[in-house]
Amino acid sequence: MDAKSIDRKFSLSDRWNSLVLDLLKLTASTDAKDVLEVGCGVGALSLWISQKFDNVNGMDITKRAVTFANTQRRKSPCRDRLSLMIGDGKFLPLRDCSYDLCICSETLEHVPNYEKVFDELSRVTKNSGFIVVTVPNYVNMTQGGVGGPARFVWSFLRRFRASQPTDINHFDIFVLRKLFASRNLKILAMRGIGLFIIPYKNRKIAWVEQMFNRPFDRLKFISLNLGVIGQKSKGARY
């Protein structure tokens, strides 16, 4: 990852970070203190969250990313609130019901057996705690450039197959609703962000793309990315 990409990460300018920050507003009136981010990468979001919450744990399966994240953590005035570790989201080495809030942003689409990761998130979330997830929306026709239309078709054909492929997972609003409902997690909000990607050669009109790079409820069905916040009940399954 080059310096420009890293700077973008730590500025939280990626549109899915805007989704996470928007959904976190729904937890503002609670006494949430303990936060887990699975798939934290270089730790940009975890570092920001550590300014707002008392105890934040970031986890990623990539050793190089966690090593870099720790170098950034040591520079932070909130470093005592944040710990970062290497780990597999499918096998979290954490106690049941130990976090008020669990976040998994732009990760589930990359993980074989993503439902196992989601089950683990549900397991370690406290009763009445929150789970925030963001994923690419493969119903969007421009998602992935020239491959967008193919993914759009696949997102519907997949419904008639026995299982999803394990090398990449395709999400839309219906898959997310089913994922949360099947674990008895109440969806508090589902939002989208972005509608299309302007090709690089036409960056002079990038402002048109930026107009839609903010969270919205309407048109989320065809948005570039989807974000969900759910709340765990005592009867949640994992």
C-alpha atoms as one frame of an Amber mdcrd trajectory, in Angstrom:
protein
   0.000   0.000   0.000   1.508   3.343  -1.072   1.724   6.493   1.055  -1.195
   8.129  -0.759  -3.458   5.163  -0.008  -2.410   5.148   3.633  -3.113   8.878
   3.951  -6.588   8.290   2.504  -7.200   5.514   5.013  -6.271   7.699   7.983
  -8.340  10.617   6.722 -11.351   8.244   6.774 -12.284   9.599   3.336 -13.385
   6.217   1.962 -17.154   6.324   1.584 -17.808   3.266   3.773 -16.162   5.017
   6.711 -18.804   7.717   6.343 -21.413   4.959   6.645 -19.845   3.597   9.832
 -19.559   7.028  11.439 -23.158   7.807  10.518 -24.467   4.549  12.002 -22.418
   5.025  15.170 -24.494   8.121  15.912 -27.316   5.736  16.826 -25.250   4.514
  19.789 -24.509   8.022  21.102 -27.225   7.943  23.769 -26.059   4.584  25.160
 -23.296   3.843  27.640 -21.292   1.768  25.158 -17.644   1.563  26.255 -16.098
  -1.635  24.900 -15.664  -1.812  21.111 -14.269  -4.467  18.778 -13.367  -3.929
  15.121 -12.810  -7.119  13.121 -10.882  -6.557   9.908  -9.279  -3.344  11.158
  -6.525  -3.329   8.514  -4.011  -0.544   9.202  -6.114   0.607  12.144  -7.409
   3.949  10.854 -11.004   3.489  12.003  -9.986   1.861  15.290  -7.768   4.844
  16.055 -10.629   7.254  15.453 -13.026   5.159  17.556 -10.547   5.139  20.454
 -11.126   8.901  20.770 -14.818   8.263  21.483 -14.910   5.007  23.473 -13.096
   3.801  26.588 -11.794   0.454  25.388 -11.227  -0.439  21.716  -9.793  -3.672
  20.310  -8.830  -3.925  16.657  -8.170  -7.268  14.982  -6.929  -8.266  11.541
  -5.631 -11.491  10.047  -2.759  -9.726   8.247   0.352  -9.416  10.411   1.836
  -6.618   8.312  -1.301  -4.481   8.673  -1.448  -4.953  12.454   2.274  -4.149
  12.801   1.749  -0.891  10.915  -1.385  -0.127  12.943   0.583  -0.516  16.165
   3.178   2.010  15.011   0.348   4.503  14.503  -1.256   3.603  17.835   1.930
   4.485  19.715   1.715   8.024  18.286  -1.869   8.503  19.426  -2.804  10.338
  22.630  -5.528   7.682  23.045  -3.095   4.764  22.765  -3.973   3.448  26.239
  -7.571   2.937  25.102  -6.633   0.884  22.029  -5.163  -2.564  21.578  -4.488
  -4.251  18.237  -3.980  -7.933  17.599  -3.616 -10.513  14.868  -6.576 -12.863
  14.666  -9.055 -14.724  12.492 -12.601 -13.388  12.582 -13.963 -16.929  12.309
 -12.351 -17.892  15.639 -12.327 -14.882  17.947 -10.296 -15.607  21.120 -12.766
 -13.576  23.159 -15.403 -14.261  25.803 -19.120 -14.404  25.049 -20.996 -11.123
  25.487 -17.883  -9.041  26.119 -18.375  -6.008  23.804 -20.972  -3.260  23.671
 -20.277  -2.651  19.985 -18.744  -4.766  17.214 -17.775  -3.349  13.816 -16.904
  -5.212  10.633 -16.436  -2.850   7.683 -15.667  -3.977   4.100 -14.484  -7.393
   5.283 -17.254  -9.990   4.978 -17.124  -9.896   1.175 -13.531 -11.224   1.277
 -13.975 -14.010   3.826 -14.777 -17.660   3.027 -17.661 -18.725   5.301 -18.551
 -15.135   6.171 -21.532 -16.389   8.191 -19.097 -17.900  10.698 -17.492 -14.479
  11.135 -20.915 -12.942  11.666 -21.794 -15.633  14.221 -18.619 -14.783  16.122
 -19.501 -11.085  16.075 -22.903 -11.929  17.499 -21.389 -14.202  20.133 -19.015
 -11.620  21.579 -21.587  -8.784  21.502 -23.369  -8.112  24.784 -27.134  -8.452
  25.041 -28.606  -5.139  23.841 -25.235  -4.393  22.226 -24.746  -3.326  18.615
 -23.233  -4.785  15.447 -22.264  -2.514  12.544 -21.488  -4.015   9.133 -20.661
  -2.417   5.787 -20.245  -4.262   2.483 -20.168  -3.497  -1.253 -23.619  -3.694
  -2.837 -23.342  -5.925  -5.894 -26.707  -4.849  -7.242 -25.034  -1.568  -8.200
 -24.286  -1.687 -11.921 -21.021   0.281 -11.668 -19.601  -1.669  -8.713 -16.282
  -3.078  -9.882 -16.094  -1.156 -13.172 -16.685  -3.282 -16.265 -17.483  -6.260
 -14.047 -20.414  -4.432 -12.468 -23.182  -5.662 -14.807 -21.953  -9.247 -14.457
 -22.036  -8.978 -10.676 -25.487  -7.441 -10.890 -26.747 -10.492 -12.806 -24.904
 -12.887 -10.488 -26.422 -11.322  -7.388 -29.809 -12.514  -8.630 -28.790 -15.832
 -10.192 -27.127 -16.733  -6.885 -30.582 -16.963  -5.305 -31.246 -20.121  -7.277
 -28.041 -21.873  -6.262 -27.590 -24.120  -3.238 -24.768 -22.026  -1.787 -22.598
 -18.999  -2.390 -19.066 -19.297  -3.760 -16.483 -19.215  -1.000 -13.904 -17.079
  -2.787 -16.102 -13.953  -2.952 -19.422 -13.106  -1.317 -22.061 -10.967  -2.991
 -24.293  -8.811  -0.823 -27.459  -6.807  -1.345 -30.154  -5.515   1.004 -31.975
  -8.854   0.999 -28.898 -10.892   1.926 -28.118  -8.488   4.783 -31.668  -8.533
   6.100 -31.668 -12.327   6.071 -28.259 -12.457   7.776 -29.400 -10.281  10.694
 -32.886 -11.793  10.943 -31.566 -15.362  11.008 -29.613 -14.481  14.184 -32.573
 -12.653  15.757 -30.748  -9.341  15.541 -33.004  -6.314  15.217 -31.989  -3.984
  12.376 -32.085  -0.405  13.640 -31.021   1.174  10.353 -29.817   0.222   6.880
 -28.283   2.900   4.701 -26.488   3.225   1.393 -23.746   5.469   0.104 -22.679
   6.342  -3.440 -24.543   5.571  -6.668 -21.855   5.398  -9.346 -18.120   5.696
  -9.937 -16.814   8.262 -12.406 -14.061   6.711 -14.614 -10.601   8.117 -13.950
 -10.397   9.756 -17.403 -13.464  11.846 -16.502 -12.284  13.010 -13.088 -13.106
  16.618 -13.998 -16.721  15.794 -13.211 -15.890  13.815 -10.075 -18.027  16.276
  -8.103 -21.077  14.478  -9.530 -19.899  11.271  -7.858 -19.139  13.094  -4.611
 -22.707  14.422  -4.415 -23.859  10.914  -3.559 -20.953   9.925  -1.316 -22.924
  10.569   1.835 -25.257   8.205   3.714 -28.849   8.015   2.506 -31.917   5.862
   3.093 -33.621   6.240  -0.258 -32.109   4.470  -3.282 -29.989   2.280  -0.995
 -31.100  -0.724  -3.067 -28.773   0.434  -5.874 -26.078   2.168  -3.789 -22.379
   1.350  -4.076 -22.063   0.300  -0.429 -24.513  -0.753   2.246 -24.280  -0.257
   5.996 -26.360  -1.882   8.728 -26.567  -1.456  12.477 -28.329  -4.185  14.408
 -29.038  -4.732  18.082 -28.647  -8.034  19.875 -31.426  -9.435  22.025 -31.209
 -12.158  24.646 -32.620 -14.610  22.132 -29.965 -13.945  19.493 -28.592 -17.069
  17.788 -24.922 -17.685  17.040
